[in-house]
Amino acid sequence: MGQLEAAKQQLDKNGFLDIEVDPTLDLVEEIRRLKKEKNAIILAHYYQESEIQDIADYIGDSLGLSQQAEKTEADIIVFAGVHFMAETAKMLNPTKKVLLPDLKAGCSLADSCPPHLFRKFKEKYPDHVVISYINCTAELKTLTDICCTSSNAHHIIDSVPQDKSIIFAPDRNLGEYLKKKTGRDLLLWNGSCIVHEIFSNEKITKLQERHPEAKLIAHPECEAHILEKADFIGSTSGLLRYCTESSAQMFIVATEAGIIHQMQLKNPEKTFIPAPPNNTCACNDCPYMKLNTMEKLYLCMQYELPEIVLEDWIVEQGRVCIDRMLDISAKAGL
């Protein structure tokens, strides 16, 4: 049995091709070569490790990545992110090959809303419009009327007539934030993201006392007690834009620490401090996002595995809510 065949047998177990990479290889050059040879595009989320962000063709948040996935002319989409993002790209491009460096790069928020349980929940409220945060599984999207991201959620909710009731899933923190912003009485699913629920209120307060000039910026997936003290709340792209446009020179960043790489690149003269979590780590990293590495990215492109495969009914039914989201976003100029 050859090395590749043996690695394929382990793929279901490991979630990635377990092949040793020659340490003398220039992975940046090899990945660039493969992109050109295979007409491939690399889409990376802001939370990926800095090396992957630097080699990507496009870096963005969930909305931007969805928009790029929809319009790409590449034959192969390599998604340096987590599973639900690659699934979204596949639903938007069912005839293209979509690759994910590590199939176990999942999402705690998506896992917090199992489709079979949500289906029963939804059946109790047949008159409600279902809006689901894009951080959910492909199957949950088949139970959703309109998808949203943190960038466009306000616009998506506003697009629903006032006389229609809304179920919002799966993130309760984002949902509570949106209830306050929109004034709508959203019925919330009780899901959450492990990354955005781990920030220490006490440690952040001490940081603010030491650096009174620093601006606290937070993602709306954070808990309410963090959002209440934030100077700015926004999506990952919104946080990045705020730091660039603000005259402040120091920021405490309450979201996944991977975004700080782009913040520093765009603002080398400014200081960015990752908001401390309730553990002994120095910063707050998503363990799923960090499963992707340069070695896995190279092997994924070399052998075109692991590939995202979805059943036809999931693609057909799940895409509807994404298309609605993209249409509303386009009309809103987002």
KEDREN-474708 format. One record per atom (N, C-alpha, C, O): z, x, y. Coordinates in steps of 0.001 Angstrom, whole numbers, padded with zeros to 6 digits, always signed. Layout:
ZXY
...
This chain:
+000000+000842-001199
+000000+000000+000000
+000000+000878+001251
+000802+001806+001356
-000894+000591+002199
-000986+001369+003418
+000133+001048+004393
+000888+000093+004211
+000221+001875+005441
+001286+001711+006432
+001209+000362+007146
+002229-000298+007345
-000009-000047+007532
-000167-001309+008239
+000180-002486+007345
+000847-003423+007783
-000272-002445+006083
+000008-003539+005148
+001513-003682+004930
+002043-004791+004875
+002194-002537+004805
+003647-002567+004623
+004333-003134+005863
+005300-003889+005756
+003826-002763+007039
+004407-003257+008291
+004197-004756+008428
+005077-005464+008916
+003026-005249+007999
+002747-006684+008077
+003725-007477+007221
+004142-008576+007588
+004085-006903+006068
+005023-007592+005187
+006401-007722+005833
+007148-008659+005552
+006722-006761+006704
+008008-006775+007386
+007976-007584+008681
+009016-007812+009301
+006792-008014+009085
+006637-008658+010391
+007511-009898+010522
+008182-010070+011539
+007514-010759+009518
+008309-011985+009580
+009802-011679+009680
+010563-012427+010294
+010202-010576+009071
+011617-010196+009074
+012011-009533+010384
+013057-009851+010951
+011190-008622+010865
+011525-007834+012051
+011091-008499+013354
+011740-008336+014388
+009991-009249+013298
+009449-009834+014511
+008486-008930+015236
+007900-009325+016244
+008310-007703+014730
+007378-006757+015342
+006836-005832+014264
+007387-005753+013166
+005742-005127+014589
+005168-004170+013640
+006045-002939+013562
+006188-002203+014539
+006630-002717+012404
+007562-001606+012218
+006793-000356+011781
+006870+000077+010631
+006058+000202+012729
+005253+001389+012473
+005711+002505+013405
+005886+002286+014604
+005901+003678+012864
+006349+004807+013683
+005217+005240+014616
+004073+005404+014191
+005548+005419+015873
+004572+005836+016882
+004687+007339+017102
+005788+007865+017262
+003556+008023+017110
+003518+009462+017356
+004182+009756+018708
+003689+009293+019736
+005279+010509+018733
+005990+010754+019999
+005189+011561+021014
+005552+011608+022189
+004100+012198+020574
+003282+012984+021511
+002236+012120+022232
+001580+012581+023166
+002088+010868+021789
+001105+009981+022420
+001488+009672+023865
+002657+009437+024169
+000510+009675+024735
+000704+009202+026099
+000500+007686+026066
-000630+007200+026130
+001609+006947+025963
+001512+005505+025756
+000836+004791+026927
+000132+003802+026725
+001042+005276+028125
+000402+004657+029290
-001112+004756+029174
-001824+003775+029387
-001604+005956+028833
-003049+006149+028698
-003605+005360+027528
-004691+004787+027625
-002865+005323+026413
-003322+004584+025231
-003402+003088+025509
-004357+002424+025106
-002406+002568+026192
-002416+001139+026510
-003559+000807+027464
-004215-000223+027314
-003797+001670+028435
-004928+001459+029351
-006258+001484+028597
-007162+000697+028877
-006358+002404+027636
-007586+002489+026833
-007792+001209+026035
-008902+000677+025985
-006735+000716+025417
-006830-000496+024607
-007169-001721+025455
-007929-002589+025026
-006601-001783+026658
-006937-002901+027553
-008437-002946+027817
-009056-004009+027779
-009003-001789+028081
-010430-001715+028393
-011277-002020+027170
-012233-002790+027256
-010939-001427+026035
-011721-001601+024812
-011715-003047+024319
-012729-003541+023825
-010595-003712+024451
-010434-005043+023868
-010552-006172+024891
-010369-007340+024548
-010856-005831+026140
-010891-006818+027221
-009599-007628+027198
-009606-008857+027117
-008493-006893+027272
-007166-007505+027215
-006490-007444+028574
-006760-006553+029379
-005604-008407+028816
-004802-008433+030028
-003334-008456+029636
-002948-009143+028690
-002517-007705+030364
-001075-007692+030119
-000390-008468+031238
-000476-008101+032410
+000289-009545+030858
+001081-010333+031795
+002551-010011+031544
+003024-010116+030412
+003273-009623+032585
+004671-009226+032416
+005588-009985+033358
+005255-010212+034521
+006732-010371+032848
+007735-011012+033680
+008530-009946+034433
+008613-008794+034009
+009111-010362+035558
+009921-009457+036379
+011112-008866+035628
+011664-007849+036048
+011511-009493+034525
+012695-009029+033812
+012385-007977+032746
+013294-007517+032056
+011130-007595+032603
+010771-006559+031641
+011220-005182+032138
+011467-004989+033328
+011321-004227+031202
+011704-002879+031614
+010652-002318+032569
+009488-002715+032520
+011058-001415+033418
+010212-000940+034518
+008894-000337+034043
+007870-000520+034700
+008894+000376+032922
+007649+000985+032421
+006606-000078+032089
+005418+000108+032353
+007047-001181+031515
+006123-002259+031169
+005611-002934+032444
+004429-003267+032540
+006488-003132+033410
+006043-003713+034682
+004965-002834+035323
+003994-003339+035887
+005147-001533+035229
+004221-000606+035888
+002836-000591+035236
+001851-000280+035905
+002744-000921+033948
+001456-000878+033248
+000788-002250+033222
-000376-002361+032838
+001512-003295+033627
+000990-004666+033543
-000117-004915+034561
-000161-004286+035619
-001009-005844+034223
-002064-006270+035147
-001533-007272+036162
-002028-007366+037285
-000515-008017+035742
+000086-008995+036643
+001563-009101+036316
+001945-009196+035150
+002404-009083+037367
+003848-009244+037212
+004241-010478+037995
+003813-010639+039138
+005040-011349+037417
+005403-012539+038156
+006510-013339+037520
+007088-012938+036510
+006807-014499+038133
+007757-015433+037560
+006998-016429+036693
+005790-016293+036496
+007697-017417+036183
+007075-018332+035214
+005883-019087+035790
+004888-019293+035094
+005971-019503+037053
+004852-020224+037655
+003645-019310+037805
+002539-019665+037395
+003853-018138+038389
+002754-017197+038584
+002108-016788+037278
+000885-016674+037190
+002929-016567+036264
+002398-016165+034954
+001572-017286+034337
+000536-017028+033723
+002019-018521+034493
+001251-019663+033967
-000089-019778+034678
-001117-020038+034053
-000065-019581+035997
-001305-019662+036765
-002282-018565+036358
-003483-018812+036250
-001783-017374+036136
-002637-016266+035702
-003185-016510+034299
-004350-016226+034023
-002341-017035+033420
-002780-017314+032053
-003886-018354+032029
-004803-018278+031211
-003796-019330+032932
-004796-020397+032962
-006172-019879+033383
-007187-020337+032857
-006219-018938+034316
-007507-018545+034889
-008082-017235+034344
-009176-016840+034747
-007376-016557+033445
-007861-015265+032978
-009156-015392+032176
-009366-016374+031463
-010008-014394+032303
-011243-014323+031523
-011140-013285+030407
-012123-012996+029725
-009966-012740+030231
-009752-011748+029167
-009868-012412+027795
-009618-013609+027650
-010248-011624+026795
-010334-012133+025422
-008965-012175+024759
-008689-013027+023915
-008109-011228+025166
-006771-011126+024576
-005735-011144+025695
-005854-010410+026676
-004719-011990+025538
-003603-012033+026477
-002394-011418+025778
-001944-011911+024743
-001877-010341+026353
-000672-009711+025827
+000470-010100+026750
+000471-009752+027931
+001446-010826+026207
+002510-011344+027044
+003773-010506+026883
+004447-010566+025855
+004078-009733+027905
+005318-008964+027933
+006372-009847+028597
+006619-009776+029801
+006969-010666+027768
+007956-011624+028246
+008688-012163+027031
+008991-011416+026101
+008972-013456+027035
+009647-014061+025888
+008756-015137+025272
+007691-015460+025798
+009212-015678+024158
+008368-016498+023285
+007788-017714+023985
+006603-018008+023828
+008610-018434+024762
+008091-019667+025373
+006972-019364+026373
+006080-020189+026572
+007015-018187+027000
+005962-017805+027946
+004643-017570+027221
+003586-018001+027683
+004710-016888+026093
+003501-016648+025306
+002960-017956+024739
+001745-018137+024653
+003846-018863+024352
+003411-020181+023868
+002668-020940+024970
+001650-021583+024715
+003188-020857+026193
+002535-021518+027318
+001130-020963+027521
+000180-021715+027740
+001009-019638+027444
-000308-019010+027590
-001258-019467+026490
-002447-019663+026743
-000752-019638+025282
-001586-020081+024169
-002046-021521+024369
-003196-021854+024083
-001148-022375+024861
-001530-023765+025099
-002607-023863+026181
-003475-024734+026123
-002545-022975+027154
-003554-022969+028215
-004845-022283+027788
-005886-022460+028422
-004777-021498+026712
-005947-020752+026224
-006015-020822+024701
-005871-019800+024031
-006232-022024+024141
-006171-022180+022686
-007209-021375+021914
-007013-021102+020730
-008324-020985+022565
-009360-020225+021857
-009179-018715+022005
-009902-017941+021377
-008234-018299+022819
-007994-016860+023016
-006868-016378+022111
-006044-017166+021647
-006847-015077+021869
-005770-014474+021094
-004635-014121+022053
-004836-013410+023037
-003443-014628+021751
-002262-014347+022565
-001270-013552+021720
-000899-013965+020622
-000853-012415+022247
+000037-011517+021522
+001380-011394+022231
+001460-011472+023457
+002434-011202+021437
+003778-010970+021956
+004330-009744+021221
+004395-009762+019992
+004726-008690+021923
+005154-007458+021248
+006255-007650+020212
+006267-006962+019192
+007191-008589+020464
+008278-008850+019524
+008503-010356+019457
+008893-010980+020444
+008254-010937+018277
+008383-012383+018118
+009815-012867+018285
+010044-014056+018509
+010787-011955+018178
+012184-012345+018332
+012635-012317+019785
+013808-012542+020084
+011698-012040+020685
+012013-012122+022111
+012052-013591+022494
+011085-014132+023031
+013164-014221+022216
+013306-015653+022435
+013963-015958+023764
+013798-015208+024727
+014710-017058+023828
+015335-017481+025083
+016538-018357+024745
+016400-019368+024056
+017708-017972+025225
+018920-018741+024942
+018835-020144+025531
+019364-021094+024954
+018176-020276+026670
+018023-021591+027294
+017121-022490+026461
+017443-023655+026226
+015989-021951+026015
+015089-022735+025155
+015799-023146+023868
+015629-024266+023386
+016602-022224+023313
+017322-022509+022065
+018391-023582+022252
+018799-024230+021288
+018846-023771+023502
+019917-024734+023754
+019426-026183+023764
+020214-027112+023942
+018121-026364+023572
+017571-027723+023572
+016646-027915+022366
+015426-027906+022530
+017194-028089+021164
+016369-028309+019973
+015550-029592+020108
+016110-030637+020443
+014257-029541+019861
+013397-030723+020053
+013843-031962+019280
+013745-033073+019800
+014333-031796+018046
+014704-032973+017256
+015911-033695+017858
+016025-034915+017747
+016806-032944+018492
+017952-033570+019149
+017539-034181+020486
+018012-035253+020862
+016661-033495+021188
+016203-034024+022480
+015403-035309+022281
+015474-036217+023109
+014649-035392+021197
+013872-036595+020919
+014798-037819+020813
+014493-038886+021346
+015924-037649+020119
+016885-038747+019979
+017506-039099+021326
+017721-040272+021631
+017790-038079+022127
+018343-038287+023463
+017361-039056+024333
+017742-039993+025033
+016102-038658+024287
+015054-039296+025088
+014865-040755+024699
+014596-041597+025556
+015002-041059+023419
+014788-042436+022938
+015802-043409+023522
+015554-044614+023562
+016939-042896+023974
+017957-043763+024580
+017565-044205+025998
+018116-045165+026536
+016613-043493+026583
+016227-043761+027977
+014702-043861+028085
+014067-043026+028728
+014122-044879+027456
+012655-044987+027381
+011960-045178+028726
+010754-044957+028833
+012711-045590+029762
+012105-045821+031069
+012144-044580+031966
+011660-044624+033097
+012710-043483+031478
+012859-042263+032278
+011637-041344+032166
+011028-041224+031103
+011299-040706+033276
+010296-039637+033280
+011001-038352+032877
+012071-038037+033398
+010409-037615+031958
+011017-036364+031502
+010385-035173+032223
+009184-034927+032108
+011213-034441+032965
+010797-033183+033578
+011543-032062+032873
+012774-032038+032851
+010792-031143+032302
+011421-030022+031606
+011095-028706+032298
+009947-028430+032645
+012123-027912+032487
+011967-026548+032968
+011076-025814+031965
+011194-026018+030757
+010198-024973+032466
+009229-024310+031586
+009894-023429+030533
+009279-023079+029526
+011156-023075+030772
+011923-022272+029812
+012356-023132+028629
+013549-023333+028402
+011394-023628+027890
+011665-024458+026724
+010564-024231+025696
+009530-023642+026008
+010785-024694+024485
+009837-024453+023403
+008562-025274+023586
+008526-026242+024345
+007524-024861+022874
+006256-025592+022913
+006440-027018+022418
+005834-027947+022952
+007271-027195+021405
+007481-028542+020864
+008214-029426+021867
+007932-030621+021955
+009154-028853+022629
+009836-029665+023632
+008858-030108+024713
+009012-031183+025291
+007865-029290+024982
+006861-029668+025983
+006056-030884+025529
+005524-031617+026362
+005961-031105+024221
+005253-032305+023734
+006058-033569+024026
+005514-034672+023969
+007345-033424+024339
+008218-034559+024658
+008422-034690+026167
+009249-035481+026623
+007667-033913+026931
+007853-033804+028371
+006688-034422+029128
+005535-034288+028718
+006987-035100+030237
+005934-035678+031070
+005375-034661+032056
+004161-034552+032226
+006269-033916+032705
+005840-032881+033653
+006731-031658+033473
+007954-031771+033392
+006105-030500+033413
+006839-029245+033336
+007155-028787+034758
+006558-029281+035715
+008095-027841+034904
+008368-027265+036216
+008898-025857+036053
+009305-025454+034963
+008889-025117+037141
+009542-023812+037196
+010557-023874+038329
+010616-024866+039054
+011350-022829+038485
+012307-022834+039597
+011583-022758+040933
+012136-023153+041960
+010346-022252+040930
+009564-022171+042169
+009072-023531+042651
+009008-023784+043854
+008725-024404+041707
+008090-025666+042107
+008884-026914+041736
+008400-028028+041938
+010087-026754+041202
+010852-027898+040685
+011074-028973+041740
+010973-030163+041440
+011374-028571+042964
+011598-029546+044038
+010344-030401+044248
+010432-031623+044370
+009172-029747+044290
+007909-030466+044485
+007617-031398+043306
+007128-032512+043490
+007919-030930+042103
+007660-031744+040906
+008513-033009+040945
+008014-034103+040681
+009787-032866+041271
+010678-034032+041337
+010223-034991+042437
+010221-036207+042250
+009840-034434+043579
+009369-035280+044686
+008096-036046+044341
+007804-037073+044952
+007333-035545+043357
+006087-036220+042966
+006342-037484+042159
+005443-038307+041990
+007562-037640+041663
+007913-038818+040864
+008395-039923+041804
+009285-039684+042621
+007829-041123+041704
+008238-042226+042587
+009753-042433+042584
+010411-042268+041557
+010292-042793+043741
+011732-042959+043902
+012323-044015+042960
+013498-043944+042602
+011511-044981+042567
+012039-046043+041709
+012038-045666+040228
+012430-046467+039379
+011599-044452+039922
+011580-043986+038529
+012765-043070+038266
+013030-042150+039040
+013470-043319+037182
+014583-042456+036776
+014045-041209+036071
+012968-041235+035475
+014810-040123+036149
+014337-038831+035628
+015364-038208+034690
+016556-038157+034991
+014875-037738+033552
+015642-036833+032686
+015211-035419+033038
+014015-035133+033094
+016175-034528+033277
+015844-033125+033538
+016431-032259+032428
+017624-032332+032131
+015579-031444+031822
+016013-030591+030717
+015372-029203+030875
+014386-029090+031604
+015879-028148+030233
+017154-028163+029518
+018321-027559+030308
+019450-027571+029817
+018082-027029+031525
+019111-026256+032229
+019971-027128+033135
+019482-027667+034128
+021242-027267+032797
+022139-028124+033586
+022447-027528+034954
+022626-028266+035923
+022512-026190+035045
+022816-025562+036338
+021676-025772+037330
+021902-026143+038482
+020453-025532+036870
+019288-025787+037718
+019221-027272+038062
+018893-027641+039189
+019534-028117+037085
+019514-029558+037319
+020511-029990+038379
+020179-030795+039249
+021730-029464+038317
+022748-029805+039324
+022321-029335+040712
+022527-030031+041706
+021730-028162+040765
+021231-027632+042039
+020147-028551+042602
+020135-028845+043797
+019243-029000+041737
+018140-029852+042178
+018624-031252+042586
+018038-031878+043469
+019672-031729+041954
+020248-033015+042366
+020692-032957+043828
+020469-033893+044595
+021320-031848+044196
+021788-031667+045575
+020616-031487+046534
+020635-032003+047652
+019592-030752+046091
+018452-030455+046972
+017572-031674+047191
+017069-031888+048294
+017384-032466+046158
+016437-033579+046235
+017099-034924+046509
+016444-035857+046973
+018391-035025+046225
+019076-036301+046383
+018799-037279+045257
+019200-038440+045329
+018113-036818+044215
+017798-037697+043073
+018921-037640+042041
+019553-036600+041852
+019158-038756+041385
+020204-038839+040362
+019599-038462+039008
+019213-039333+038227
+019522-037184+038744
+018898-036708+037520
+019853-036828+036334
+021041-036522+036439
+019309-037278+035209
+020062-037296+033964
+019831-035945+033287
+018696-035605+032955
+020898-035174+033082
+020752-033781+032671
+021039-033562+031192
+021972-034132+030627
+020209-032717+030581
+020511-032173+029257
+021478-031005+029464
+021381-030283+030456
+022395-030826+028538
+023455-029824+028695
+023060-028473+028095
+023629-028037+027094
+022077-027817+028720
+021657-026497+028270
+021927-025451+029334
+022184-025782+030491
+021869-024176+028936
+022128-023109+029914
+021561-021790+029417
+021206-021637+028249
+021488-020834+030353
+020998-019478+030077
+022182-018526+030028
+022993-018500+030953
+022289-017747+028966
+023432-016827+028829
+023459-015789+029941
+024531-015346+030353
+022287-015400+030429
+022214-014378+031466
+022805-014881+032772
+023572-014171+033423
+022456-016098+033158
+022867-016602+034470
+024242-017258+034468
+024729-017684+035515
+024876-017342+033289
+026223-017913+033242
+027301-016851+033067
+028473-017181+032887
+026918-015592+033119
+027870-014532+032814
+028409-013820+034057
+029289-012965+033951
+027888-014167+035225
+028322-013480+036438
+029790-013767+036742
+030260-014895+036590
+030505-012729+037173
+031926-012839+037473
+032138-013182+038944
+031781-012403+039828
+032713-014337+039197
+033006-014758+040565
+033977-013779+041237
+033819-013423+042405
+034976-013360+040472
+035989-012442+041007
+035382-011097+041388
+035664-010569+042464
+034540-010537+040502
+033941-009228+040777
+032951-009297+041937
+032858-008364+042736
+032214-010400+042028
+031274-010559+043139
+032036-010660+044457
+031622-010082+045462
+033147-011391+044452
+033968-011511+045663
+034469-010146+046119
+034460-009848+047314
+034901-009326+045186
+035367-007979+045530
+034227-007126+046085
+034418-006341+047014
+033031-007294+045496
+031862-006572+046011
+031564-006986+047455
+031252-006151+048304
+031666-008280+047710
+031402-008786+049055
+032441-008263+050055
+032119-007999+051214
+033671-008121+049602
+034717-007585+050476
+034457-006116+050803
+034722-005663+051916
+033932-005371+049815
+033627-003947+050040
+032368-003764+050876
+032228-002788+051614
+031444-004736+050743
+030160-004641+051460
+029912-005942+052230
+029045-006726+051843
+030649-006181+053298
+030505-007450+054031
+029117-007655+054631
+028746-008779+054969
+028347-006570+054765
+027008-006692+055330
+025972-007108+054286
+024847-007462+054638
+026338-007067+053020
+025396-007375+051945
+025130-008874+051842
+026031-009690+052037
+023892-009225+051536
+023508-010617+051298
+023576-010900+049797
+023016-010156+048991
+024256-011968+049434
+024287-012394+048031
+023116-013319+047791
+023011-014372+048419
+022228-012931+046880
+021065-013764+046552
+021162-014157+045085
+021552-013345+044246
+020808-015401+044776
+021045-015917+043429
+019913-016806+042945
+019259-017497+043726
+019702-016770+041638
+018744-017665+040986
+019424-019014+040759
+020614-019047+040448
+018701-020130+040907
+019339-021445+040761
+019822-021773+039351
+020443-022817+039152
+019556-020918+038372
+020131-021107+037046
+021590-020663+036990
+022276-020911+035998
+022071-020003+038060
+023469-019566+038101
+024391-020773+038213
+023972-021863+038604
+025653-020558+037864
+026634-021634+037959
+026925-021977+039420
+026695-021172+040323
+027435-023189+039627
+027617-023720+040982
+028508-022832+041844
+028253-022682+043039
+029553-022237+041256
+030478-021442+042075
+029818-020172+042608
+030269-019615+043609
+028756-019711+041948
+027986-018570+042465
+027017-019048+043538
+026874-018409+044580
+026353-020171+043284
+025386-020698+044249
+026059-021099+045567
+025462-020963+046635
+027296-021591+045491
+027996-022042+046699
+028244-020903+047683
+028319-021128+048891
+028371-019686+047170
+028669-018558+048058
+027425-017713+048350
+027511-016715+049066
+026281-018102+047804
+025055-017313+047996
+024483-017494+049392
+024545-018581+049968
+023924-016417+049928
+023221-016472+051213
+021804-017012+051046
+021230-017581+051974
+021253-016826+049854
+019910-017341+049571
+019813-017662+048091
+020304-016909+047250
+019172-018791+047774
+018950-019217+046391
+017447-019375+046191
+016782-020022+047000
+016910-018799+045137
+015481-018936+044915
+015042-018435+043548
+015819-017817+042821
+013791-018708+043207
+013191-018212+041976
+013094-016688+042045
+013379-016098+043087
+012702-016056+040964
+012589-014596+040990
+011600-014132+042055
+011865-013160+042763
+010469-014814+042176
+009507-014449+043214
+010075-014757+044599
+009819-014026+045555
+010846-015842+044705
+011474-016193+045968
+012517-015171+046400
+012611-014834+047580
+013293-014682+045451
+014291-013652+045744
+013618-012370+046215
+014076-011724+047157
+012532-012012+045553
+011799-010804+045915
+011230-010926+047327
+011304-009989+048122
+010671-012074+047623
+010098-012308+048950
+011181-012273+050029
+010970-011708+051102
+012335-012873+049750
+013429-012907+050719
+013905-011494+051068
+014126-011174+052236
+014058-010656+050044
+014513-009282+050279
+013535-008513+051154
+013936-007715+052001
+012275-008756+050943
+011240-008047+051712
+011202-008517+053163
+011009-007714+054076
+011384-009809+053370
+011280-010374+054717
+012580-010275+055513
+012557-010320+056742
+013710-010140+054822
+015001-010107+055488
+015232-008782+056224
+014754-007732+055793
+015959-008843+057320
+016323-007625+058056
+017540-006943+057442
+017871-005816+057808
+018206-007621+056513
+019372-007025+055844
+018965-005782+055059
+017829-005670+054598
+019900-004859+054914
+019624-003604+054234
+020296-003497+052869
+020052-002546+052127
+021144-004476+052536
+021858-004435+051255
+021932-005834+050661
+022162-006814+051369
+021732-005911+049338
+021706-007200+048650
+022476-007105+047334
+022364-006120+046604
+023255-008139+047045
+023885-008309+045735
+023028-009322+044990
+022866-010456+045439
+022478-008909+043847
+021431-009695+043183
+021978-010398+041943
+022267-009756+040934
+022116-011723+042025
+022638-012515+040914
+021497-013138+040118
+021250-014342+040180
+020822-012291+039381
+019850-012717+038370
+019650-011524+037447
+020307-010498+037619
+018764-011638+036483
+018519-010542+035546
+018121-009272+036311
+017300-009320+037227
+018710-008149+035927
+018586-006922+036719
+017186-006325+036734
+016909-005446+037549
+016294-006780+035852
+014936-006242+035820
+014178-006438+037118
+013290-005647+037436
+014510-007486+037882
+013824-007768+039141
+014069-006676+040184
+013278-006509+041112
+015164-005940+040028
+015515-004928+041025
+014458-003823+041086
+014290-003196+042132
+013753-003577+040000
+012689-002561+040005
+011637-002906+041052
+011239-002047+041839
+011183-004161+041068
+010184-004579+042050
+010766-004629+043462
+010087-004297+044433
+012026-005046+043568
+012673-005073+044878
+012723-003681+045494
+012463-003502+046684
+013063-002696+044658
+013165-001328+045140
+011803-000738+045479
+011671+000013+046445
+010781-001079+044677
+009435-000589+044955
+008927-001097+046300
+008298-000358+047057
+009205-002365+046588
+008719-002960+047829
+009596-002629+049034
+009158-002722+050180
+010847-002239+048755
+011798-001975+049838
+012597-000712+049533
+013804-000798+049308
+011962+000455+049519
+012651+001685+049110
+013816+002086+050004
+014688+002850+049590
+013830+001576+051221
+014887+001942+052164
+016120+001043+052033
+017146+001304+052662
+016023-000024+051210
+017122-000971+051073
+017918-000721+049786
+017440-000068+048858
+019133-001255+049757
+020029-001065+048614
+020206-002383+047871
+020444-003426+048481
+020085-002321+046535
+020205-003513+045699
+021285-003275+044646
+021235-002302+043893
+022257-004175+044609
+023384-004056+043683
+023327-005210+042694
+023380-006368+043110
+023220-004931+041384
+023230-006037+040426
+024593-006722+040406
+025624-006055+040316
+024600-008032+040488
+025859-008776+040459
+026567-008504+039140
+025946-008600+038081
+027848-008169+039180
+028563-007796+037945
+028883-009005+037072
+029254-010063+037580
+028738-008845+035755
+029048-009929+034815
+030488-009854+034320
+031228-008921+034632
+030859-010865+033540
+032195-010903+032936
+032249-010091+031648
+032711-010589+030621
+031788-008858+031691
+031895-007972+030533
+031933-006544+031050
+032039-006327+032257
+031849-005585+030169
+031991-004182+030566
+030665-003530+030935
+030634-002350+031286
+029565-004286+030859
+028263-003713+031198
+028166-003464+032705
+028838-004123+033497
+027331-002517+033083
+027152-002194+034492
+026287-003223+035191
+026408-003424+036399
+025418-003875+034439
+024530-004857+035061
+024239-005980+034067
+024730-005979+032939
+023446-006915+034507
+023204-008105+033701
+021782-008118+033166
+020847-008432+033903
+021606-007783+031897
+020295-007732+031268
+020132-008859+030262
+021086-009236+029581
+018916-009398+030171
+018600-010380+029138
+018279-009624+027856
+017322-008850+027835
+019043-009819+026788
+018787-009082+025556
+017437-009398+024932
+016873-008569+024218
+016909-010603+025198
+015610-010993+024644
+014469-010306+025392
+013545-009778+024773
+014534-010316+026714
+013497-009658+027516
+013396-008174+027169
+012311-007593+027155
+014554-007578+026890
+014579-006138+026671
+014199-005749+025235
+014203-004566+024897
+013870-006740+024387
+013378-006409+023042
+011990-005774+023102
+011626-004971+022243
+011219-006145+024129
+009890-005560+024279
+010021-004129+024799
+010774-003867+025737
+009282-003208+024182
+009288-001804+024592
+007845-001322+024710
+006914-002008+024286
+007673-000158+025279
+006334+000415+025403
+005726+000675+024027
+004527+000475+023830
+006547+001118+023078
+006044+001375+021722
+005562+000079+021071
+004489+000051+020469
+006339-000980+021187
+005940-002273+020616
+004702-002820+021320
+003836-003425+020687
+004624-002605+022630
+003452-003055+023389
+002199-002341+022905
+001152-002965+022734
+002301-001044+022686
+001158-000263+022197
+000732-000733+020799
-000455-000964+020568
+001669-000876+019877
+001346-001295+018510
+000760-002706+018494
-000176-002991+017747
+001314-003571+019314
+000836-004950+019434
-000639-004968+019824
-001421-005746+019277
-001015-004115+020765
-002402-004078+021227
-003306-003355+020231
-004459-003740+020039
-002786-002321+019610
-003581-001553+018653
-003990-002398+017446
-005140-002362+017009
-003019-003164+016911
-003259-003924+015684
-003433-005432+015930
-003684-006190+014994
-003299-005858+017185
-003447-007268+017577
-002488-008179+016811
-002852-009258+016343
-001274-007708+016706
-000186-008426+016055
+001132-008042+016745
+001246-006928+017256
+002120-008932+016771
+002164-010316+016306
+001362-011257+017227
+001302-011069+018442
+000761-012256+016609
-000038-013230+017342
+000695-014565+017420
+001346-014985+016464
+000582-015219+018559
+001161-016552+018732
+000190-017580+018155
-000959-017674+018587
+000661-018342+017185
-000158-019378+016547
+000573-020715+016681
+001736-020833+016296
-000107-021707+017224
+000474-023040+017397
-000392-024076+016703
-001614-023947+016639
+000260-025097+016187
-000487-026194+015563
-001284-026944+016632
-000877-027019+017791
-002417-027494+016221
-003311-028154+017175
-002629-029278+017939
-002865-029440+019136
-001779-030064+017259
-001149-031200+017927
-000175-030737+019007
-000006-031410+020024
+000468-029582+018787
+001387-029045+019794
+000614-028576+021014
+001028-028816+022148
-000508-027909+020782
-001352-027459+021896
-001848-028658+022695
-001776-028669+023924
-002354-029670+021985
-002950-030834+022647
-001915-031623+023432
-002140-031965+024593
-000769-031916+022794
+000246-032741+023449
+001083-031941+024447
+001478-032468+025487
+001353-030680+024137
+002209-029870+025005
+001535-029436+026281
+002198-029211+027293
+000221-029316+026244
-000495-028836+027430
-000486-029852+028568
-000593-029476+029735
-000360-031125+028241
-000452-032173+029262
+000565-031951+030378
+000221-032046+031557
+001813-031658+030015
+002864-031507+031035
+002651-030239+031858
+003036-030193+033026
+002040-029204+031265
+001760-027967+032000
+000625-028200+032987
+000694-027759+034134
-000431-028901+032536
-001550-029210+033441
-001087-030034+034633
-001538-029818+035758
-000182-030981+034384
+000339-031790+035485
+001108-030920+036479
+000981-031087+037692
+001901-029998+035954
+002658-029092+036816
+001719-028239+037668
+001918-028106+038876
+000695-027662+037036
-000225-026801+037768
-001007-027576+038818
-001306-027058+039894
-001336-028824+038496
-002072-029659+039454
-001206-029981+040676
-001673-029886+041812
+000042-030358+040445
+000950-030660+041546
+001208-029425+042383
+001253-029497+043611
+001378-028278+041713
+001615-027015+042425
+000433-026636+043303
+000600-026186+044436
-000757-026825+042762
-001967-026490+043531
-002087-027370+044770
-002430-026890+045850
-001803-028659+044607
-001890-029579+045745
-000834-029268+046810
-001022-029537+047997
+000303-028683+046340
+001378-028327+047273
+001181-026949+047873
+001970-026501+048705
+000106-026273+047438
-000175-024950+047958
+000724-023865+047417
+000906-022835+048065
+001293-024074+046236
+002194-023092+045639
+001440-022091+044778
+002050-021192+044199
